């Protein structure tokens, strides 16, 4: 068998593994598939999944993380292995990864398939929806042999979410617009975890008919729906506007949200990454929608 010439140790390893992969089935002693071992060296590319590993006391098994955080403190200093949609295959092999844990994305399908051919398992899980987070937590528990611990965490999360929902159900609903991008305007629509949090917090998403979890919306259409609360998380820069301030929305003084001082500029990291912090995030959303009942939100770096 001729191995293609490659530059560097990792590139050579990729070439060798690619050549040997078709023979792997013939090398098994029983001629059939074997039960996957519990992962020991994990590359995690999704912050929500990293939080789950940390909560399950599995941070010591993480050998690499993705390019985009934030990551739990327990993973500080871990090598970076590219983005979730374009993982660095050579780096994953150099680190001896036996599992790449990442978010479900069609953009990364080709890379995931190649990792599989090279003998590295890939678990691509939905972490973009509320239900998806619970399914992902269950799956992570199964993969690492800690289903009971994962189930206990899920029960606590559901109890906290139900408590918020019960309290919000007693309050008059408010029309809410959650902005995830400006110029052009992008908003949180149906199917997103943000939409679920709005409803749990006693709000009505004015973009509930947008047709996609995150959708472009004409400014005129947003204004016509007269939101009573605007949550603007379109700017992730350190110097971005934060707090209960009108900001660029002040030009539309007829909007109830502007008139009543219910425009909030929020760091997207506080609400945009679903995971084990869903109850905390939903509590923050409740404070944005109904501060008179849940308390004024703290929009600094700490918890909401």
Phi, psi and omega in degrees: 000133181260126179267129180302143178291133181222155180263130175089154182297314182294321179294321178296319179298320178300316182295317181296313181296322179296323180288326184274340186307316181297340182270354187300318182297326182285344184270353180287139182298325184261000178077003181228178181292147178256156178291126181301139178284159175296128183301139179242333181230107192244134167257123181244126186252352182244125181304322180298321179287328176297321177298323179293317178299317180298316181293333179268013179058044182242012183299332181291347179269354181277123180251351179196154181231170179280177183284330188249118179264207010279157182244153175302150180302330181295346181253011178303135175085359179290145179300147180267133186238043175080184181273168182296330182268350180211065180296148179278104185296320180298317181294320178299320178291320178302323182278356178070031183297135172251357175207134169251118183254118189211173178276153181289124182205125177296331181298336183257005185305315183297317179295321180295319179297320180292320176301317179300319179294333180271006175091010179255119178293147175234128172245105180257111190242149178283116175239016184264349181235162180298311178297322180299323179299316180292321177295320179296318179298317178299317182293319178297319176301319179294315183301325186254012176069031180229052183294324182293317179296317179297319180295323179294318177297318180297319179298316179298317179298314181296322178298317181294319179295318179297323179297319177296315181299318181298318181292319181291331182296340181275356186253153177293132181293147177240145179284127188235135172243122176251117184261125178250352177197146177235156177056064004276171183279123173240139186228163176280125182243194184294143180094343178280156176294333178294321176298317179296322180290323177302312182295318179296331183272005178087030178241169173238120181289118181289348177253026182295343180256018187292339176090356179205155179303324176225119191224151173281135182227134177297140180302320180299320180294321178295319181291321180299333183275357172045064178298141176270341177222131174241123176250107185256109179238038186275350186236118181255013180287147181303327183268010184294155178298136180222146173109190182272076182225148185288318178059219184293350179281355186295341181292340182254072186294343181282347180291134178305322181297322180285314182300321185263006177070039180243044172253124184238134174253118191237138172300123183302335178297342180280337186227343192273344186248097181289152182170215181292345179273012180306314177299318178298318180293321179291325176296320176296317178300320179298324178289330176287321183278318184228066180297334180293339181253324185258350181101154180295138180285144170266111185256022173278207185279343184277190182291153180279000000 
